[in-house]
Amino acid sequence: MTRTVLCFGDSNTHGQIPGGGPLERYARGQRWGGVLESLLGPGWQVIEEGLSGRTTVHDDPIEGVLKNGRTYLRPCLQSHTPLDLIIIMLGTNDLKRRFNMPPSEVAMGIGCLVHDIRELSPGPAGHDPEIMIVAPPPMLDDLREWESIFSGAQEKSRKLGLEFEIMADSLEAHFFDAGTVCQCSPADGFHIDEKAHRQLGEALAQEVLAIGWADA
Amino acid sequence: MPDMRFAPPNPLRIADRASGLNSLSVRSHNERLVLSLLLQSEATTRLEIGEKTGLSAQTISVIVRSLEQEGLVVRGEAQKGRVGPPTTPLMLNSEGAYSVGVSVGYRNTHIVVVDFVGNVQHQRVMPHKTADTFDAPEALALEIHQAIAGLSESRQGRIAGVGLALPTPPIRSGPDHDVLHRYLETELRLPVFVQNDITAAAGGESLFGTARQLQDFLFFYLGARLHGRLVLNHQIYNGNSPLSYDVGVLALERALPAGDPSAARLWEQHPAWPPMGSALADWQQACAESLIKSTQALLQFIELKTVLLSSFVPPEICTALCKLVQQEIPFVNAVVGRTSVAPKAVGAASLPFSSRFMVN
């Protein structure tokens, strides 16, 4: 039996290279999803669903409705079901100036996704899958040319860890704060580099195994 | 009416990030279930907790995370199993909580401070001026204050409470049990939990001692007299029985010739007793017979595998008694308790842990 993990995220799940052009992406083995799969070993399949610019629940007036994580989540889940575990790492793009969201509202967006997953029950035999909320690492103060887009997001990003954990606690979901093991790259201040991908993948492998899975 | 799914989040525990132990009221039943399992085993895993409690992996995740943040639980290194995926063991943090235990005995009052896994951090004896008489609550409160002051400031904030082990029937003179309870609670500003002393000693062995892994066992406490308790499925049955047998240290003391200097040493904690000739051998035989008779009587009704003897008397005496029991009833394993320094006080110290962290 193979266990399937879906990683639902943004550019930092996609593997966008910090400071690089839009098409520059780390190879699978360098991305945290790939690191996670190789560490979990045989018997595990990791599906990466990382879209640059993805928000939790917002249509992006500039980048388009396709960036809305909520509308894409349902067809995505149904495409990949049955899923044993869904890891959600989103929130950074919700902090763009145009959305004007406090950290608590970003956490509410994450909460929406958890509710939507549980409504669909895309786990084995129609059960709820395990859900792990991962708070993205806080942004650095210097966002280079992205400052105008994210202006004010730096401080908010440091509060996502607590807000997401409160949400994970009240909805009874697994939680991990990525900021405890890695940080954003100074190349642009909000993407993670190869080293951070490896650190995150290693930490998440521990977290995934610690959940405790009955022998397949 | 708003859609309540999107009401503001209402976390059980995470928002409470004050250092030290969380207050009494917020510890949920599920949290106690998890802590009970941890207190009853050396190490466990989230998978095992799920199997034993029926709680979902996500519920356990939230509870364990908050216990980790509170410093009560630590995570071990992931271990590769022979079959299946690696497991991550969970265990109590020995420095996560502390407790004070007090036992008022026939000749002495004992005060101990133990850590979360039952290691004795501090121990004091207050001899009674007159045997069977306790009339010094103020001195006791002072001793407890001093015991607590011996812990670092951060550990003082992690004291779960004070356990008080008192005999049934009550000590001859001295304050009423309820009065003593209330006096200490006011004086120390800590929750005080009271239990029968023998039951407390059995609870201490069950939580910290030799019996930690045992679901069922017959417990004997050898003090001034010999007392017994039955523990079934980690629960102590008939917790207040006043029945005891006059084959304890008091009987041995009586058997010694008047003025024998050995008599006083029987009540102190010495690694060994002085030679006492036939008086000791006769007493040992009588005590063993009482142990054997009680055990055999019970074996008619219950299949017991373990008899546990707990006492402050020298370990070699206990071992000899266990050997005699074992000889007579070979299919029962007779063992000496672990908490041989002041077993009743250590048992008393287990009370705040069981009351605050475990399910009943």
Interface residues (C-beta under 8 A of the other chain):
Chain A: L40 G41 G43 S104 A107 M108 G111 C112 H115 E130 I131 E165 I166 M167 A168 D169 S170 L171 E172 A173 H174 F175 Q206 L209 A210 I211 G212 W213 A214 D215 A216
Chain B: R5 F6 P8 P9 N10 P11 L12 R13 I14 A15 T45 R46 L47 E48 I49 G50 E51 S56 A57 Q58 T59 I60 S61 V62 R65 S66 R75 A78 V83 G84 P85 P86 T87 T88
